[in-house]
Amino acid sequence: MPQEIIAMAADHGGYELKAFLRQTLEAQGVSVLDLGTDGPQSVDYPDFADAMADAIREGRAGKGVLICGTGIGISIAANRHPELRAALVHDAFGARLARQHNDANVIVFGGRTIGTEVAKDCLALFLSTEFEGGRHARRVAKMSGAAR
């Protein structure tokens, strides 16, 4: 089975954390699709949520990482797309449960609200945790519109 590609995108508030996490993943041999931004100049976070949705929908990536200043705005923008289940995470517990119970395919961080080491640990947990299915599958299906 080919290795899953992880898409990453951030606005200016998350640019530095995105660069750190990208370097961390690539050092581990993970393939990263960088959707921008490429610098600290002010940009609009909805554009990067849209790019993430395109990448997941088109199969260019299996999971993603989104970052803005607080993580809130980009989470709202991401979850408007039916192919994204984006979870704003602040700790390891949230990262694990986002995958186990919600089958989140995008982890979201606040570049100004989380430390690099905590984000690194959360991302590792997120990528290594499987969806439990079972009672959670019905709920995820409802979020995806499949069980309405």
C-alpha positions in Angstrom: 0.0 0.0 0.0 1.5 3.4 -0.9 2.2 5.8 1.9 -0.5 8.4 2.6 0.2 12.0 1.6 -0.4 14.6 4.3 -1.6 18.0 3.0 -0.7 21.1 5.0 -1.9 24.7 4.7 -1.8 27.8 6.9 -2.5 31.5 6.8 0.1 34.0 8.0 -0.7 33.2 11.7 0.2 29.6 11.2 3.0 29.9 8.7 5.9 29.2 11.2 4.2 26.2 12.9 3.4 24.8 9.5 7.0 25.1 8.4 8.1 23.3 11.7 5.6 20.5 11.3 6.4 20.0 7.6 10.1 19.7 8.4 9.2 17.2 11.2 7.1 15.0 9.0 9.6 15.1 6.1 12.4 14.1 8.4 10.3 11.0 9.3 9.9 10.2 5.6 6.3 11.4 5.3 5.2 12.8 2.0 3.8 16.3 2.4 1.7 18.3 0.0 2.3 22.0 0.9 -0.7 24.1 -0.1 0.7 27.4 1.3 1.1 30.0 2.5 4.7 30.6 1.8 5.5 33.5 4.0 4.3 35.8 6.9 2.4 38.2 4.7 -1.3 38.6 5.5 -3.6 36.2 3.6 -7.1 34.9 4.1 -7.6 31.6 5.9 -10.7 30.5 4.0 -8.6 30.2 0.8 -6.4 27.6 2.5 -9.4 25.6 3.8 -10.7 25.6 0.2 -7.4 24.3 -1.0 -7.4 21.6 1.6 -10.9 20.5 0.6 -9.8 20.3 -3.1 -6.8 18.2 -2.2 -8.8 15.7 -0.1 -11.7 15.6 -2.6 -9.3 15.0 -5.5 -7.4 12.3 -3.7 -4.1 14.2 -3.7 -3.9 13.7 0.1 -5.5 11.4 2.6 -5.3 13.6 5.7 -4.5 17.2 6.4 -3.2 19.9 8.8 -4.6 23.4 8.8 -3.3 26.3 10.9 -4.3 29.9 11.5 -3.6 32.2 14.4 -6.1 30.6 16.8 -7.3 27.7 14.7 -10.9 28.8 15.0 -11.5 30.6 11.8 -9.8 28.0 9.6 -11.8 25.3 11.4 -15.1 27.0 10.6 -14.0 27.5 7.0 -12.9 23.9 6.7 -16.0 22.3 8.1 -18.2 24.0 5.5 -16.8 21.4 3.1 -18.5 18.0 3.3 -15.3 16.1 2.6 -13.5 17.6 5.6 -13.9 16.7 9.2 -11.6 19.2 10.8 -10.9 19.1 14.5 -9.3 22.0 16.4 -6.9 20.3 18.8 -5.1 21.6 21.9 -3.7 18.4 23.5 -3.0 14.8 23.0 -6.4 13.6 24.4 -8.2 15.7 21.7 -5.9 14.5 18.9 -6.5 10.9 19.8 -10.3 11.2 20.2 -10.6 13.3 17.0 -9.5 10.2 15.1 -11.0 7.4 17.3 -14.5 8.8 17.7 -14.9 11.4 14.9 -12.8 10.0 12.1 -11.4 13.5 11.6 -9.3 13.7 8.5 -7.9 17.2 9.2 -6.2 18.3 12.4 -6.3 22.0 13.1 -3.9 24.1 15.3 -3.7 27.7 16.4 -0.2 28.9 15.5 -0.4 31.5 18.2 -2.0 29.2 20.9 -0.1 25.9 20.9 3.6 25.2 21.4 5.6 23.5 18.7 6.4 20.3 20.8 2.7 19.9 21.8 1.6 20.3 18.2 4.2 17.8 17.1 3.0 15.3 19.6 -0.6 15.9 18.7 0.1 15.4 15.0 1.9 12.2 15.6 -1.0 10.8 17.7 -3.5 12.0 15.1 -1.7 10.3 12.2 -1.1 7.0 14.1 -4.6 6.6 15.6 -7.3 4.6 13.8 -11.0 5.3 13.7 -12.8 2.9 16.1 -16.0 2.7 14.0 -18.8 0.9 15.8 -21.2 3.3 17.5 -19.2 6.2 16.2 -19.6 5.2 12.5 -23.4 6.1 12.7 -22.6 9.6 14.0 -19.8 10.2 11.4 -22.2 9.1 8.7 -24.8 11.7 9.9 -22.1 14.4 9.8 -21.3 13.4 6.3 -24.9 13.5 5.2 -25.0 9.7 4.5 -27.5 8.8 7.2 -30.1 11.6 6.9 
